[in-house]
Amino acid sequence: MKGIVLAGGRGTRLHPITAVVSKQLLPVSDKPMIYYPISVLMLAGIRDILLISSPDQVPNYVRLLGDGARFGLNISYAPQESPDGIAQAFLIGASHIGGGPAALILGDNIFHGHSFSEVLEENAREVRGCVLFGYPVSDPGRYGVGTTDESGRLISIEEKPENPRSNRAITGLYFYDNDVIDIAKNLKPSERGELEITDVNLAYLRQGRARLVDLGRGFAWLDTGTPETLLQAGQYVQTLEQRQGVRIACLEEVALRMNFIDAEQCYRLGAEQSQSGYGQYVMSIASSYTP
């Protein structure tokens, strides 16, 4: 499975702080926001990742992440000339995806939960159709909402419904088989001029090939599109890290535990950042690691 991180958009709800820098490069507690979605793809066992952002911001991501080799990844980059919808990622990334399945994650979504890696790997193993991830929310009318039957098969998707049939919001993490490329190519822009990810999901739903995985208790899903939610996400991460003594979305640690790199390489990565608490944490993880 190939991975795509969509880190485009104008970040207008966060102006003026995003007037000169991509939203996904802003800090969420002790690391850049982009670390969080990349860590999710890594936990799913994905090592080949395409990062899509606006042309002026791509060089900043290259400076931050390089080719990904130090994390045991292969990261490539593509510009999104204008933000014309989430589903545009499959047109931009068609050659990257090739003939296999694809995972797409939005660059401003943060996921955290116990045994999340097992959930991701299980659902990424054989994708037939599409796999969406639902999360219970108190205000489902603000989101795309999925309803399932008793077997977990998705039976309806409603976009910001006035009277939601369920409280499961569809998150910004999606797994698709290779048909997603052709589906995206045949989409027509919506009234707001965008290629909508909901239309992709509805195409699979009409074929009876859409499934919704419920991320319930024990998981957290946060987006960071406003100053309020950005602050809340940082506070959530900071609180957990301080109380538990572990770091969320530490790419070096994830790479080590997924066997993408060894302990010696992980320690070197930490030593390069040894003046920061983050670097010292990476060094301590590498020093105490036992496979």
Secondary structure as UniProt FT lines:
FT   STRAND          2..6
FT   HELIX           12..14
FT   TURN            15..18
FT   HELIX           23..25
FT   STRAND          27..28
FT   TURN            29..30
FT   STRAND          31..32
FT   TURN            33..34
FT   HELIX           35..43
FT   TURN            44..45
FT   STRAND          48..53
FT   TURN            55..57
FT   HELIX           58..65
FT   TURN            66..67
FT   HELIX           69..71
FT   STRAND          74..79
FT   TURN            86..87
FT   HELIX           88..92
FT   HELIX           94..97
FT   TURN            98..99
FT   STRAND          102..106
FT   TURN            107..108
FT   STRAND          109..113
FT   TURN            114..115
FT   HELIX           116..124
FT   STRAND          130..136
FT   HELIX           140..142
FT   STRAND          144..148
FT   TURN            150..151
FT   STRAND          153..159
FT   STRAND          168..176
FT   HELIX           179..185
FT   TURN            191..192
FT   HELIX           197..206
FT   TURN            207..208
FT   STRAND          210..214
FT   TURN            217..218
FT   STRAND          219..223
FT   HELIX           227..244
FT   TURN            248..249
FT   HELIX           251..257
FT   TURN            258..259
FT   HELIX           263..271
FT   TURN            272..275
FT   HELIX           277..288
//
